[in-house]
Amino acid sequence: MLSAHAVALSYAVGAALLGLWLYARYPTFGPRTMRTALLTVAGAYGMLLVAGPATAEAQALAGTVVALVGVYLPILAFAFWAAAHLLRATIAARGRFTS
């Protein structure tokens, strides 16, 4: 039996891979400017703040598998996807100011 920490860590790694895959697979989808990327990251942060209570509520209502796959994994994947877009916007902004 895996500990809760091991399950959370494996889901975090999986969510990171999923978020980065979505970023690479659909490069034109997502924020392009620094402002919209920051707003997206702020939204992801807000979702991360409610990830724990939302996962607990989903677990109570529908079970552990639904809570992890339906709530926890998408929220984490969105956070990593948003972070990748913020990095892209930062690199693009830096390129505009260094020439």
Backbone as JSON, one array per atom type, in Angstrom:
{
  "sequence": "MLSAHAVALSYAVGAALLGLWLYARYPTFGPRTMRTALLTVAGAYGMLLVAGPATAEAQALAGTVVALVGVYLPILAFAFWAAAHLLRATIAARGRFTS",
  "N": [[0.85, -1.18, 0.0], [0.6, 2.14, -0.9], [1.78, 5.2, 0.53], [0.01, 8.22, 1.41], [1.51, 10.42, 0.79], [3.25, 9.46, -1.21], [1.45, 8.88, -3.24], [0.43, 11.47, -3.77], [2.75, 12.73, -4.61], [3.37, 11.24, -6.93], [1.14, 11.84, -8.49], [1.57, 14.58, -8.78], [3.93, 14.65, -10.31], [2.98, 13.34, -12.59], [0.99, 15.19, -13.34], [2.58, 17.39, -13.93], [3.97, 16.43, -16.17], [1.77, 16.03, -17.87], [0.74, 18.66, -18.07], [2.93, 19.98, -19.28], [3.07, 18.51, -21.62], [0.62, 19.22, -22.82], [1.16, 21.92, -23.22], [3.26, 21.76, -25.09], [2.01, 20.32, -27.14], [-0.14, 21.86, -28.02], [0.78, 24.61, -28.97], [-0.15, 27.14, -29.77], [-2.33, 27.67, -28.24], [-3.36, 29.38, -25.46], [-2.2, 31.91, -23.09], [-0.46, 34.78, -24.38], [0.75, 37.21, -23.77], [2.53, 38.95, -21.15], [0.84, 39.97, -19.19], [-1.62, 38.52, -19.5], [-0.63, 35.98, -19.05], [0.22, 36.19, -16.41], [-2.25, 36.61, -15.18], [-3.42, 34.15, -15.72], [-1.75, 32.44, -14.26], [-2.31, 33.45, -11.72], [-4.98, 32.68, -11.52], [-4.59, 29.91, -11.56], [-3.19, 29.63, -9.17], [-5.19, 30.37, -7.36], [-6.91, 28.23, -7.8], [-5.29, 26.17, -6.88], [-5.3, 26.77, -4.18], [-7.81, 25.96, -3.38], [-7.71, 23.31, -3.97], [-7.19, 21.24, -2.12], [-9.48, 21.24, -0.24], [-11.49, 20.88, -2.22], [-10.81, 18.42, -3.34], [-11.1, 16.78, -1.1], [-13.84, 17.04, -0.65], [-14.87, 15.98, -3.03], [-13.93, 13.4, -2.74], [-15.41, 12.54, -0.55], [-17.94, 12.59, -1.66], [-17.84, 11.08, -4.1], [-15.77, 9.24, -4.09], [-12.34, 8.05, -3.87], [-10.87, 7.68, -6.27], [-12.26, 9.2, -8.21], [-11.96, 11.71, -7.04], [-9.17, 12.1, -7.15], [-8.55, 11.82, -9.93], [-10.47, 13.4, -11.17], [-10.45, 15.9, -9.92], [-8.04, 16.65, -8.47], [-5.84, 16.01, -10.21], [-6.46, 17.49, -12.7], [-6.37, 20.17, -11.73], [-3.72, 20.44, -10.84], [-2.37, 19.91, -13.27], [-3.25, 22.09, -14.79], [-2.01, 24.15, -13.37], [0.74, 23.68, -13.87], [0.72, 23.92, -16.66], [-0.01, 26.62, -16.9], [2.21, 27.79, -15.69], [4.2, 27.15, -17.53], [3.4, 28.71, -19.7], [3.73, 31.23, -18.57], [6.5, 31.27, -18.31], [7.18, 31.24, -21.04], [6.1, 33.72, -21.86], [7.65, 35.43, -20.3], [10.23, 34.96, -21.29], [9.84, 35.87, -23.91], [9.27, 38.57, -23.42], [11.66, 39.39, -22.29], [13.35, 39.08, -24.45], [12.46, 41.14, -26.08], [13.38, 43.36, -24.74], [16.13, 43.21, -24.63], [17.41, 43.73, -27.0]],
  "CA": [[0.0, 0.0, 0.0], [1.36, 3.39, -0.98], [1.37, 6.25, 1.46], [-0.66, 9.36, 0.78], [2.57, 11.28, 0.25], [3.74, 8.86, -2.46], [0.4, 9.07, -4.25], [0.4, 12.89, -4.12], [3.96, 13.02, -5.39], [3.25, 10.65, -8.27], [0.16, 12.64, -9.24], [2.19, 15.86, -9.12], [4.83, 14.41, -11.44], [2.12, 13.08, -13.74], [0.35, 16.44, -13.73], [3.61, 18.22, -14.57], [4.17, 15.89, -17.51], [0.56, 16.3, -18.64], [0.69, 20.09, -18.36], [3.97, 20.31, -20.26], [2.68, 17.9, -22.9], [-0.41, 20.09, -23.4], [1.84, 23.13, -23.68], [4.01, 21.44, -26.31], [1.11, 19.8, -28.17], [-0.98, 22.96, -28.51], [1.58, 25.8, -28.66], [-0.85, 28.4, -30.04], [-3.43, 27.8, -27.29], [-2.91, 29.88, -24.17], [-1.85, 33.33, -23.03], [0.74, 35.18, -25.11], [1.38, 38.38, -23.17], [2.89, 38.81, -19.74], [-0.34, 40.27, -18.38], [-2.56, 37.4, -19.51], [0.04, 34.84, -18.43], [0.16, 36.4, -14.96], [-3.64, 36.37, -14.76], [-3.63, 32.71, -15.76], [-1.05, 31.87, -13.1], [-3.09, 33.83, -10.54], [-6.13, 31.77, -11.5], [-4.1, 28.58, -11.18], [-2.89, 29.7, -7.74], [-6.47, 30.32, -6.67], [-7.41, 26.86, -7.87], [-4.46, 25.36, -5.98], [-5.72, 27.03, -2.81], [-9.02, 25.19, -3.09], [-7.53, 21.93, -4.42], [-7.33, 20.33, -0.98], [-10.89, 21.09, 0.14], [-12.29, 20.34, -3.32], [-10.5, 16.99, -3.44], [-11.72, 16.12, 0.05], [-15.29, 17.01, -0.87], [-15.13, 15.01, -4.1], [-13.69, 12.07, -2.19], [-16.55, 12.19, 0.29], [-19.13, 12.4, -2.49], [-17.75, 10.12, -5.2], [-14.72, 8.26, -3.9], [-10.96, 8.5, -4.0], [-10.42, 7.71, -7.67], [-12.88, 10.36, -8.84], [-11.35, 12.91, -6.46], [-7.81, 12.28, -7.66], [-8.51, 11.97, -11.39], [-11.4, 14.42, -11.62], [-10.25, 17.2, -9.28], [-6.65, 16.93, -8.11], [-4.98, 15.97, -11.4], [-6.65, 18.63, -13.61], [-5.93, 21.42, -11.12], [-2.26, 20.47, -10.9], [-1.95, 20.02, -14.67], [-3.48, 23.47, -15.19], [-0.98, 24.99, -12.75], [1.99, 23.5, -14.61], [0.5, 24.5, -17.99], [0.04, 28.07, -16.74], [3.6, 28.16, -15.41], [4.94, 27.06, -18.79], [3.05, 29.89, -20.5], [4.37, 32.38, -17.95], [7.91, 31.22, -18.72], [7.25, 31.66, -22.44], [5.86, 35.16, -21.93], [8.81, 36.08, -19.71], [11.32, 34.87, -22.26], [9.5, 36.75, -25.03], [9.42, 39.96, -22.96], [13.09, 39.64, -22.12], [13.91, 39.21, -25.8], [12.1, 42.46, -26.6], [14.08, 44.42, -24.04], [17.58, 43.05, -24.67], [18.01, 44.08, -28.29]],
  "C": [[0.89, 1.24, 0.0], [0.86, 4.39, 0.05], [0.7, 7.38, 0.69], [0.36, 10.3, 0.15], [3.08, 10.76, -1.09], [2.71, 9.03, -3.57], [0.36, 10.53, -4.7], [1.6, 13.26, -4.97], [3.88, 12.45, -6.8], [2.22, 11.4, -9.1], [0.74, 13.99, -9.63], [3.14, 15.71, -10.3], [4.03, 14.14, -12.71], [1.44, 14.34, -14.25], [1.34, 17.37, -14.42], [3.85, 17.73, -16.0], [2.96, 16.17, -18.41], [0.47, 17.78, -19.01], [1.72, 20.51, -19.38], [3.68, 19.69, -21.62], [1.61, 18.76, -23.58], [0.19, 21.38, -23.94], [2.56, 22.87, -25.0], [3.09, 21.01, -27.45], [0.28, 20.91, -28.81], [-0.27, 24.29, -28.23], [0.85, 27.12, -28.91], [-2.0, 28.64, -29.06], [-2.86, 28.28, -25.96], [-2.52, 31.34, -24.24], [-0.54, 33.61, -23.74], [1.48, 36.34, -24.45], [1.67, 38.12, -21.7], [1.67, 39.02, -18.85], [-1.3, 39.08, -18.34], [-1.93, 36.15, -18.89], [0.01, 34.97, -16.91], [-1.26, 36.18, -14.42], [-3.95, 34.88, -14.75], [-2.96, 32.03, -14.58], [-1.78, 32.23, -11.8], [-4.33, 32.96, -10.4], [-5.73, 30.37, -11.08], [-3.77, 28.55, -9.68], [-4.17, 29.65, -6.92], [-7.06, 28.92, -6.67], [-6.59, 25.93, -6.96], [-4.85, 25.56, -4.53], [-6.95, 26.21, -2.43], [-8.89, 23.72, -3.49], [-7.73, 20.94, -3.27], [-8.78, 20.14, -0.55], [-11.76, 20.5, -0.97], [-12.05, 18.84, -3.49], [-11.14, 16.22, -2.29], [-13.23, 16.0, -0.13], [-15.65, 16.0, -1.95], [-14.91, 13.59, -3.61], [-14.87, 11.62, -1.33], [-17.78, 11.88, -0.55], [-19.01, 11.24, -3.47], [-16.64, 9.09, -5.06], [-13.34, 8.82, -4.24], [-10.52, 8.64, -5.44], [-10.99, 8.93, -8.39], [-12.26, 11.65, -8.32], [-9.97, 13.15, -7.05], [-7.79, 12.57, -9.15], [-9.38, 13.14, -11.86], [-11.16, 15.8, -11.05], [-8.77, 17.52, -9.14], [-5.75, 17.0, -9.35], [-5.22, 17.14, -12.35], [-6.18, 19.97, -13.03], [-4.41, 21.53, -11.17], [-1.75, 20.61, -12.33], [-2.14, 21.45, -15.17], [-2.41, 24.4, -14.61], [0.35, 24.87, -13.5], [1.88, 24.08, -16.02], [0.59, 26.02, -17.93], [1.46, 28.54, -16.48], [4.44, 28.12, -16.68], [4.64, 28.27, -19.68], [3.65, 31.16, -19.9], [5.86, 32.42, -18.3], [8.08, 31.68, -20.17], [7.07, 33.16, -22.57], [7.04, 35.95, -21.35], [9.99, 36.09, -20.66], [11.07, 35.8, -23.45], [9.68, 38.22, -24.63], [10.89, 40.3, -22.79], [13.76, 39.84, -23.47], [13.6, 40.57, -26.42], [12.94, 43.55, -25.98], [15.6, 44.3, -24.11], [18.19, 43.46, -25.99], [18.35, 45.53, -28.42]]
}
